Amino acid sequence: MQPAVSLASVAEFALPVILTALAFGALVRRLHRARLVRGITGSRGLTVIENMTWVDFELVVGEAFRRQGYDVHGRKPGGSDGIAFELRRGSELFLVECKHWRSSAVVSAAIVREFYAVLARRGAAGGFLITSGRFSDDALAYAQDSHLELIDGNALVQLLAAAS
């Protein structure tokens, strides 16, 4: 009986410490996301986006959707299917793919088609393909009649400013 009593005594003190540490970590992550968004809403927004890491880029995009009322469900960064994270609004599933490239980089129609195939496979209601660069004319034309929204670097700056 003695080991069970000892384990309960340890858990009595360890559990509040662990829960407090987890809450503190969540607060630090939330403040970090908010700081990143604030840094983008100025006149140098696109330059700030281009110079951040791809991890911070995905954090900022997720925060923009969170501020629009979506439930953001993280996935492993750079996941195998290219999906950065999932969004939920009610019972609808939306997928987000992020392409953190320099502003001169162009996202092609082939990438948009691949993302559309993932949406269909996963049964998503729609998706957002977001780049810090821009989209080719063919990519824009392909997405026009689909459930895809293409957001380039300039539109992302505007989206973040509206979300602030």
C-alpha positions in Angstrom: 0.0 0.0 0.0 2.8 2.4 0.7 3.9 2.9 -3.0 0.3 4.0 -3.9 0.2 6.5 -1.1 3.6 7.9 -2.2 2.5 8.2 -5.8 -0.6 10.0 -4.8 1.4 12.4 -2.6 3.8 13.2 -5.5 0.9 13.7 -7.9 -0.8 16.0 -5.5 2.1 18.5 -5.8 3.4 17.6 -9.3 0.1 17.9 -11.2 -0.5 21.6 -10.3 3.0 22.5 -11.3 2.7 20.6 -14.6 -0.7 22.3 -15.4 0.7 25.7 -14.5 3.7 25.1 -16.8 1.4 24.1 -19.7 -0.8 27.2 -19.2 2.2 29.4 -19.1 3.5 27.8 -22.3 0.2 28.5 -24.0 0.2 32.1 -22.9 3.8 32.6 -24.2 2.8 31.1 -27.6 -0.3 33.3 -27.8 1.7 36.4 -27.0 4.3 35.4 -29.6 1.6 35.0 -32.3 0.1 38.4 -31.4 3.6 40.1 -31.6 4.2 38.6 -35.0 0.8 39.9 -36.3 1.5 43.4 -34.9 4.8 43.5 -36.7 3.2 42.8 -40.1 0.4 45.4 -40.0 2.7 48.3 -40.7 3.9 49.7 -44.0 6.7 47.1 -44.2 4.4 44.2 -43.8 5.4 42.2 -46.8 9.1 42.6 -46.1 8.5 41.4 -42.5 6.6 38.3 -43.9 9.4 37.5 -46.3 12.0 37.6 -43.6 10.3 35.5 -41.0 10.9 31.8 -40.7 8.4 29.4 -42.3 7.3 28.3 -38.8 6.5 31.9 -37.8 4.8 32.3 -41.2 2.4 29.4 -40.4 1.9 30.8 -36.9 0.8 34.1 -38.3 -1.5 32.6 -40.9 -3.1 30.4 -38.2 -3.6 33.4 -35.9 -5.3 35.4 -38.7 -7.8 32.6 -39.1 -8.3 32.2 -35.4 -9.1 35.9 -35.2 -11.7 35.4 -37.9 -13.5 32.9 -35.8 -12.2 29.6 -37.1 -11.1 26.8 -34.9 -7.5 26.2 -35.9 -6.2 22.7 -35.5 -2.4 22.5 -35.9 -0.8 19.7 -37.8 2.8 18.7 -37.9 4.6 21.7 -39.6 5.4 20.8 -43.2 3.2 17.7 -43.0 3.5 15.1 -45.7 0.3 16.2 -47.5 1.4 19.8 -47.5 -1.4 20.9 -45.2 -0.2 23.4 -42.6 -3.3 23.1 -40.5 -7.0 22.5 -40.5 -9.8 25.0 -39.9 -13.2 24.2 -38.6 -16.2 26.5 -38.6 -19.2 24.6 -37.3 -19.1 21.2 -38.9 -17.2 22.3 -42.0 -13.6 21.4 -42.6 -11.2 23.8 -44.4 -7.6 23.1 -45.2 -4.7 25.5 -45.3 -1.5 25.1 -47.2 1.3 27.7 -46.8 4.1 28.5 -49.2 6.6 30.8 -47.6 8.6 32.1 -50.5 10.2 35.4 -51.5 7.8 37.9 -53.1 9.4 37.2 -56.5 8.5 33.5 -56.3 5.4 32.4 -58.2 3.0 29.5 -57.1 2.1 27.5 -60.2 -1.2 26.0 -61.3 0.4 22.5 -60.7 0.6 23.3 -56.9 -2.9 24.6 -56.9 -4.1 21.4 -58.6 -2.3 19.2 -56.1 -3.8 21.1 -53.2 -7.3 20.8 -54.8 -6.7 17.0 -55.0 -5.9 16.9 -51.2 -9.1 18.9 -50.5 -11.2 16.4 -52.5 -9.5 13.4 -50.8 -10.1 14.8 -47.4 -13.7 15.9 -48.1 -13.0 19.5 -47.2 -15.6 22.2 -47.8 -12.8 24.5 -49.1 -9.3 25.5 -48.7 -6.9 28.4 -48.5 -3.5 28.4 -50.3 -1.4 31.1 -48.9 1.9 32.4 -50.1 4.2 35.2 -49.3 4.9 35.4 -53.0 2.4 35.5 -55.8 0.3 33.2 -58.0 0.7 32.6 -61.7 -2.1 33.6 -64.0 -2.8 29.9 -64.7 -3.1 29.2 -60.9 -5.5 32.1 -60.5 -7.6 30.9 -63.4 -7.7 27.3 -62.1 -8.8 28.3 -58.6 -11.5 30.7 -59.9 -14.3 28.2 -60.1 -13.3 26.0 -57.2 -13.6 26.1 -53.4 -10.1 27.4 -53.1 -9.1 30.9 -52.0 -5.6 32.0 -53.1 -4.0 34.6 -50.8 -0.8 36.2 -52.0 1.6 38.2 -49.9 -0.1 41.5 -50.3 -3.5 40.0 -49.6 -2.1 38.3 -46.5 -0.9 41.7 -45.2 -4.4 43.1 -45.7 -5.9 40.0 -44.0 -3.7 40.4 -41.0 -4.4 44.1 -40.7 -8.1 43.4 -40.8 -7.7 40.6 -38.1 -5.8 43.0 -35.7 
